[in-house]
């Protein structure tokens, strides 16, 4: 189906190193399919790869609100939260 093909394109775009384009593709998908937790998860991952931990956190929380028992979303959110805590600690050292 068209949605699955678009998700695949967004994934492959990131894997091929064009993370900004992947973020744009996932953002577009969240606007067209706002109730699909997988598009929010994809956006959160792409934003993390782009180095935008706050935007990643926001997207992952949107995914979690739609699918609160999805272990993949929970795991990704824990990873982003862990990185954010480490970065905050590193910033406090300077």
C-alpha positions as CSV (number, residue, x, y, z in Angstrom):
1,X,0.0,0.0,0.0
2,X,1.0,3.6,-0.5
3,X,1.7,4.3,3.2
4,X,4.0,1.3,3.6
5,X,5.9,2.4,0.4
6,X,6.3,5.9,1.8
7,X,7.5,4.6,5.2
8,X,10.0,2.4,3.3
9,X,11.2,5.4,1.3
10,X,11.7,7.5,4.4
11,X,13.7,4.6,6.1
12,X,15.9,4.0,3.1
13,X,16.5,7.8,2.7
14,X,17.9,7.9,6.3
15,X,19.9,4.7,5.8
16,X,21.5,6.2,2.7
17,X,22.7,9.1,4.8
18,X,20.2,11.8,3.8
19,X,18.8,12.3,7.3
20,X,17.3,15.8,6.7
21,X,15.3,14.5,3.7
22,X,14.2,11.6,5.9
23,X,13.0,14.0,8.6
24,X,11.0,15.9,5.9
25,X,9.4,12.7,4.6
26,X,8.5,11.5,8.1
27,X,7.1,14.9,9.0
28,X,4.9,14.8,5.9
29,X,3.7,11.4,6.8
30,X,2.8,12.6,10.4
31,X,0.7,15.3,8.8
32,X,-1.1,12.9,6.5
33,X,-1.4,10.0,9.0
34,X,-1.4,11.6,12.4
35,X,-3.0,8.6,14.1
36,X,-0.3,6.1,12.9
37,X,2.2,5.6,15.7
38,X,4.7,4.1,13.3
39,X,5.1,7.4,11.4
40,X,5.7,9.2,14.7
41,X,8.3,6.6,15.7
42,X,10.0,7.0,12.3
43,X,10.0,10.7,12.7
44,X,11.4,10.4,16.2
45,X,14.2,8.2,15.1
46,X,15.1,10.4,12.1
47,X,15.2,13.4,14.4
48,X,17.5,11.6,16.8
49,X,19.8,10.8,13.9
50,X,19.7,14.4,12.9
51,X,20.8,15.4,16.5
52,X,17.5,17.0,17.5
53,X,16.8,15.2,20.8
54,X,14.0,17.5,21.9
55,X,12.1,17.1,18.6
56,X,12.8,13.4,18.8
57,X,11.4,13.2,22.3
58,X,8.3,15.1,21.2
59,X,7.6,12.8,18.3
60,X,8.2,9.7,20.3
61,X,5.8,10.9,23.0
62,X,3.2,11.4,20.3
63,X,3.8,7.8,19.2
64,X,3.6,6.5,22.8
65,X,0.3,8.4,23.3
66,X,-1.1,6.4,20.3
67,X,0.4,3.1,21.2
68,X,1.3,3.1,24.9
69,X,2.2,-0.6,25.1
70,X,4.4,-0.7,22.0
71,X,7.8,-1.9,23.3
72,X,9.7,-0.5,20.3
73,X,8.4,3.0,21.0
74,X,9.1,2.6,24.8
75,X,12.6,1.4,24.0
76,X,13.4,4.3,21.6
77,X,12.0,6.9,24.1
78,X,14.2,5.4,26.8
79,X,17.2,5.7,24.6
80,X,16.5,9.4,23.7
81,X,15.8,10.2,27.4
82,X,19.1,8.5,28.3
83,X,21.1,10.5,25.8
84,X,19.4,13.8,26.9
85,X,20.4,13.1,30.5
86,X,24.0,12.4,29.5
87,X,24.2,15.6,27.4
88,X,22.7,17.7,30.2
89,X,25.3,16.3,32.6
90,X,28.1,16.9,30.1
91,X,26.9,20.5,29.6
92,X,26.9,21.0,33.4
93,X,30.6,20.1,33.5
94,X,31.6,23.1,31.4
